[in-house]
Amino acid sequence: MVLLVLATSCKKDRIKEVRPKTAADFEKIMAVDKDFSSFISSSIELENLTLEKYEPSILVQNNFGTNKKVLTPAQNEELKKIKSFVEMRNFLNNHQIEEANIIVDILEKQSLSFYNFVKKYPEYSKLGQEEKEILIGNSLKANDKLTISTQFSNSRINGKVMLANGDPMQAYGLAIEGCQNSYRTAFRAIWAAADLTMLATSFETAGIGSAVAFAAAYVATYYADQERGNCMTLAANLLYNEIF
């Protein structure tokens, strides 16, 4: 009789379990879910690898950007065909991309965290593309660490006075923000569409070193990050030429 009561009780608990259905449901879940939080934190970590290099003080001291490694059109086409983390790591190292291993480590963590989240909540895939983009965008914004200054306090650089509310420093900061905003738009679209492909396979079957189903998302993320870097380098070069 006791076993019957326990079995009945467990069955009732399962029946009462409420699964998320709406964007509002997922907004609450994303705020506390460890896997989704890991996805967001790794995504921001990737952003910061780029952002920190474009602080005006670093730019002025090191002339960063004038000799930055940029992939050729042919290399970009090769990049788009990559199907595994191993290939990505080899590709970036072979082309002497700075911090290649760190980048791939972040991409792996990002992909695995997102996969674990959508595996746990397959209902997420029933949301619309726009809903998912908004959810991802809001989560990033809540953890935003964009610190590039749009203005400097009055200072003298190379004999030139840079005013707090004037060009070129303010224009540089705004240009960097524009590059970042374009990247975020692309990032939201990439990962809002990634869950359907990810659910078709798994890290368990594909192996984390050769997870073909994840390639579209993390390769596209790296490509978008590279484009953001190119955008920021252009702004950096313009600022450097203004100052020196």
ABEGO torsion letter per residue (X at the ends): XAAAAAAAAAAAAAAABBBBABAAAAAAAAAABAAAAAAAAAAAAAAAAAAAAABAAAAAAAGBGAABBBBBAAAAAAAAABABAAAAAAAAAAAGBBGAAAAAAAAAAAAAAAAAAAAABAAAAABBAAAAAAAAAAAAAAABABABBABBBBBBBGGBBBBAABOAAAAAAAAAAAAAAAAAAAAAAAAAAAAAAAAABBAAAAEAAABAAAAAAAAAAAAAAAAAAAAAAAAAAAAAAAAX
